């Protein structure tokens, strides 16, 4: 199982506590007018451990610039919430311009199209869930969680999607493959681990989340990267080199002394946890089937049993199934009624939270159950 593979590093990589982030704010402007006082007052509130502060200003008064200065001075990771994707993209672009040397990330819903599952009793028709995922946004979500686990100089711009359930940070941070020249590893074991991390083998079409094998060379397209991939060159079972290269042209970009590969899904789960989850799923299925049979709902019982049996078979074979988020309580080990893991659990304890357009954003958060 994954825990036995010696090249997974389950420790938490991110520095906690008083380690300061090095932010490099680049702007041709200096704070003017009321901005210096606003920045100083907000900074003073942070140092006094004030939980809530409000920044007021008309459109065009430089509130984003004020936020950027506060982040740079506080030297803490930050999460900026925006009420929609358009405003989030605007804030992301502005923060990216202010902090070109730091990790500015974007975390919004990755669905281009989403139709929830439904049942039409009149015609006894079951409509399965359909969705189309935006690959670029999914990549940016992976980049955001990776940055939060590895760095302190991180600014994440997010929508209300950040309070929807994703994989538990404890599990996600365990499913990490550390690569370094000179490591001795069995190539077949490495390929098996890549599959367990939800990477797919495709020797023809090389895309994000895919790996391919060419003799003693394994090429991996990490989930968080856009235009470049990694090439692992082996001599027997020894990893000779890790090279970053252009995924389109194959041209070498750099030699990497050390690389850390994260899973291709936030819902990836270690083998022992999957086995335990499957046992609990079967127990609940048995209870629910007994309820349906007692109510003489034979069709519903048969449909439920078929669906769950198929999902369990897929999880046992591949570690994943369509709609695996439905089983997130078992996969994350949460109790009944307990909140699911969200992006907030990836944040360090001293992170700053900015709620832009709070009169719109806060009602969105409150609309979520126990939001």
URUR-V348922 format. One record per backbone hydrogen bond with DSSP energy under -0.5 kcal/mol. CO is the residue of the C=O (numbers start at 1). NH is the residue of the N-H. If there is no record, write none. Layout:
co:CO nh:NH
co:CO nh:NH
This chain:
co:1 nh:4
co:1 nh:5
co:2 nh:5
co:4 nh:6
co:5 nh:8
co:7 nh:178
co:8 nh:10
co:16 nh:19
co:21 nh:23
co:23 nh:25
co:24 nh:26
co:25 nh:27
co:32 nh:35
co:34 nh:38
co:35 nh:39
co:36 nh:40
co:37 nh:41
co:38 nh:42
co:39 nh:43
co:40 nh:44
co:41 nh:45
co:42 nh:46
co:43 nh:47
co:44 nh:48
co:45 nh:50
co:46 nh:49
co:54 nh:56
co:58 nh:61
co:62 nh:66
co:63 nh:67
co:64 nh:68
co:65 nh:69
co:66 nh:70
co:67 nh:71
co:68 nh:72
co:69 nh:73
co:70 nh:74
co:71 nh:75
co:71 nh:76
co:75 nh:21
co:77 nh:352
co:78 nh:156
co:79 nh:81
co:79 nh:354
co:80 nh:158
co:81 nh:356
co:84 nh:88
co:85 nh:89
co:86 nh:90
co:87 nh:91
co:88 nh:92
co:89 nh:93
co:90 nh:94
co:91 nh:95
co:92 nh:96
co:93 nh:97
co:94 nh:98
co:95 nh:99
co:97 nh:100
co:98 nh:26
co:99 nh:102
co:102 nh:104
co:103 nh:105
co:103 nh:155
co:105 nh:157
co:107 nh:159
co:110 nh:112
co:110 nh:134
co:113 nh:132
co:115 nh:130
co:118 nh:127
co:119 nh:121
co:120 nh:123
co:120 nh:124
co:120 nh:125
co:124 nh:126
co:125 nh:120
co:125 nh:127
co:126 nh:128
co:127 nh:118
co:130 nh:115
co:132 nh:112
co:132 nh:113
co:133 nh:135
co:134 nh:138
co:135 nh:139
co:136 nh:140
co:137 nh:141
co:138 nh:142
co:139 nh:143
co:140 nh:144
co:141 nh:145
co:142 nh:146
co:143 nh:147
co:144 nh:148
co:145 nh:149
co:146 nh:150
co:147 nh:151
co:152 nh:154
co:153 nh:103
co:154 nh:78
co:155 nh:105
co:155 nh:157
co:156 nh:80
co:156 nh:158
co:157 nh:107
co:158 nh:82
co:159 nh:162
co:160 nh:163
co:161 nh:164
co:162 nh:343
co:162 nh:344
co:168 nh:172
co:169 nh:173
co:170 nh:174
co:171 nh:174
co:171 nh:175
co:174 nh:176
co:175 nh:263
co:176 nh:9
co:176 nh:178
co:177 nh:261
co:179 nh:259
co:180 nh:183
co:183 nh:185
co:183 nh:239
co:186 nh:190
co:187 nh:191
co:188 nh:192
co:189 nh:193
co:190 nh:194
co:191 nh:195
co:192 nh:196
co:193 nh:197
co:194 nh:199
co:195 nh:198
co:197 nh:264
co:200 nh:202
co:200 nh:211
co:204 nh:206
co:205 nh:207
co:207 nh:210
co:209 nh:200
co:210 nh:221
co:211 nh:202
co:212 nh:219
co:214 nh:217
co:216 nh:234
co:217 nh:214
co:218 nh:232
co:219 nh:212
co:220 nh:222
co:220 nh:230
co:221 nh:209
co:222 nh:225
co:227 nh:247
co:229 nh:245
co:230 nh:220
co:230 nh:232
co:231 nh:233
co:231 nh:243
co:232 nh:218
co:232 nh:234
co:233 nh:240
co:233 nh:241
co:235 nh:237
co:235 nh:238
co:237 nh:185
co:238 nh:235
co:238 nh:240
co:239 nh:182
co:241 nh:233
co:242 nh:256
co:243 nh:231
co:244 nh:253
co:244 nh:254
co:245 nh:229
co:246 nh:250
co:251 nh:246
co:254 nh:244
co:255 nh:257
co:257 nh:181
co:259 nh:179
co:260 nh:262
co:261 nh:177
co:265 nh:268
co:270 nh:274
co:271 nh:275
co:272 nh:276
co:273 nh:277
co:274 nh:278
co:275 nh:279
co:276 nh:280
co:277 nh:281
co:278 nh:282
co:279 nh:283
co:280 nh:284
co:281 nh:285
co:282 nh:286
co:283 nh:287
co:284 nh:288
co:285 nh:289
co:286 nh:290
co:287 nh:291
co:288 nh:292
co:289 nh:293
co:290 nh:294
co:291 nh:295
co:292 nh:297
co:293 nh:296
co:296 nh:298
co:297 nh:301
co:298 nh:302
co:299 nh:303
co:300 nh:304
co:301 nh:305
co:302 nh:306
co:303 nh:307
co:304 nh:308
co:305 nh:309
co:306 nh:310
co:307 nh:311
co:308 nh:312
co:309 nh:313
co:310 nh:314
co:311 nh:315
co:312 nh:316
co:313 nh:317
co:314 nh:318
co:314 nh:319
co:314 nh:320
co:315 nh:319
co:321 nh:324
co:323 nh:326
co:324 nh:327
co:325 nh:328
co:327 nh:330
co:327 nh:331
co:328 nh:332
co:329 nh:333
co:329 nh:334
co:335 nh:338
co:341 nh:166
co:342 nh:345
co:343 nh:346
co:344 nh:347
co:348 nh:351
co:352 nh:79
co:354 nh:81
co:354 nh:356
co:355 nh:358
co:357 nh:360
co:357 nh:361
co:358 nh:362
co:360 nh:364
co:361 nh:365
co:362 nh:366
co:363 nh:367
co:364 nh:368
co:365 nh:368
co:368 nh:371
